[in-house]
């Protein structure tokens, strides 16, 4: 039961962290024409969804 609560808390933290990163760094890089950041984001999302 406790490990499920810890997993849920870590997942919630990871979602917030990723959202913050996308809204800040990733969006900025895309606006600056650094499209390779999209590939990096896709790889990161694929790792998280395993």
PELIN-V887009 format. One record per run of one state. SS is the DSSP state (@ for helix, = for strand, . for the rest). FROM is the first residue (numbers start at 1). TO is the last residue. Records with the same first field share a line. If there is no record, write none. Layout:
BEGIN
SS = FROM-TO + FROM-TO
END
This chain:
BEGIN
. = 1-1 + 32-35 + 49-50
@ = 2-31 + 36-48
END
